Amino acid sequence: MEPVHLFTKKLKPTHISHALSFPTHVLEAFPIPEGAHMTNYEAVDATDNAWRFCLSTRMTGAYPKPVLLRSSWHRFVEQKGLPPEDRVVFFMERDEVNDMARRYTVRAQRKVMTLMGQDVWVDVEHLPLYGL
């Protein structure tokens, strides 16, 4: 079961204070019931903590504009101590053989250095190992 990268998002101040916008193309990874405009799902972080998120889409307009609602997202931001410029990475795993339900993972990461022109990102749970 290889994790599939859904998206990476560098956090802006509005992502910290309000909702986290999702790229529209990842909506296919989050089944929203017919006629509904939101779904709850669970994502597991680097320490195997489960987080309940509420993904919502617009009810009107040409674009669904998916967001994680602040009510579910903000606890994660606070717990992880995320400032702007940190990033979150979402993955999905699906057991195709057994057609099992999806398992989502979320990583909160901070850039610790640039090495040979490449940014080095570390899960915030592992920052103490870097003396940060």
C-alpha positions in Angstrom: 0.0 0.0 0.0 2.0 2.9 -1.3 0.9 6.3 -0.1 -0.3 8.6 -2.9 0.7 12.3 -2.6 -2.5 14.4 -2.7 -1.0 17.9 -2.3 1.5 20.0 -0.4 0.5 23.5 0.8 2.8 26.2 2.1 0.8 28.0 4.8 -0.2 31.6 4.5 -1.5 33.7 7.4 -5.1 33.1 6.2 -4.5 29.3 6.4 -3.4 29.7 10.0 -6.3 32.0 11.1 -9.1 30.7 8.9 -9.7 27.7 6.6 -7.2 25.7 4.6 -8.0 25.7 0.9 -7.7 22.5 -1.0 -6.8 22.1 -4.7 -10.0 21.2 -6.5 -8.4 18.2 -8.3 -8.0 16.3 -5.0 -11.7 16.3 -4.3 -11.9 13.0 -6.2 -9.9 11.5 -3.3 -12.6 12.6 -0.8 -16.0 11.1 -1.6 -18.7 13.6 -0.7 -22.2 12.1 -0.6 -24.5 13.0 -3.4 -26.4 16.2 -2.6 -24.0 17.1 0.2 -21.3 19.7 0.3 -19.2 18.4 3.1 -17.6 15.3 4.4 -15.8 14.4 7.6 -12.6 12.3 7.4 -9.7 11.3 9.6 -6.0 11.8 8.8 -3.2 10.3 10.8 -0.1 12.5 11.6 3.6 11.5 12.0 3.0 10.3 15.5 -0.1 8.2 14.6 -2.5 10.7 16.2 -5.8 10.7 14.4 -7.3 14.1 13.4 -10.9 14.6 12.3 -11.2 17.2 9.6 -14.3 18.6 7.9 -13.9 19.2 4.1 -16.5 21.6 2.7 -17.3 22.8 -0.8 -19.3 25.8 -2.0 -22.9 25.2 -2.6 -23.1 27.8 -5.3 -20.8 29.1 -8.1 -18.8 27.6 -10.9 -16.0 26.2 -8.7 -16.4 23.9 -5.6 -13.5 25.7 -3.8 -12.9 23.0 -1.2 -11.6 24.0 2.2 -10.9 22.4 5.6 -13.2 24.2 7.9 -11.5 26.2 10.7 -13.6 24.4 13.3 -11.7 21.2 12.5 -8.5 22.5 11.1 -7.5 25.1 13.8 -6.9 22.5 16.5 -4.3 20.8 14.3 -2.6 24.2 13.6 -2.4 25.1 17.3 -1.3 21.6 18.4 1.5 21.6 15.9 2.5 25.2 16.5 2.3 26.1 12.8 3.3 29.6 11.7 3.0 30.9 8.1 5.7 29.4 5.8 5.4 25.9 7.4 3.7 23.4 5.1 1.2 20.6 5.3 1.4 17.5 3.1 -1.6 15.2 2.6 -1.3 11.6 1.4 -3.9 8.8 0.8 -3.5 5.1 0.9 -5.9 2.6 -0.6 -5.8 -1.1 -0.4 -6.9 -1.9 -4.0 -6.8 -5.7 -3.5 -9.4 -5.7 -0.7 -10.9 -2.4 -1.9 -10.6 -1.2 1.6 -11.5 2.3 2.7 -8.9 5.0 2.3 -6.4 5.9 4.9 -5.3 9.6 4.9 -2.1 10.9 6.4 -1.2 14.5 7.1 2.3 15.9 7.8 3.1 19.3 9.3 6.6 20.3 8.2 9.1 23.1 8.7 12.0 24.0 6.4 15.1 23.5 8.5 17.7 24.4 5.9 18.6 24.7 2.2 21.2 22.1 1.2 22.8 22.2 -2.2 19.9 24.4 -3.5 17.2 22.0 -2.1 14.9 22.9 0.8 15.0 20.4 3.6 11.7 19.9 5.3 11.2 18.0 8.6 8.0 16.9 10.3 7.4 19.3 13.2 7.3 16.3 15.6 11.0 15.6 14.7 12.3 19.2 15.1 13.8 18.6 18.6 16.2 16.1 16.9 17.6 19.0 15.0 18.0 21.2 18.0 15.3 23.6 16.8 
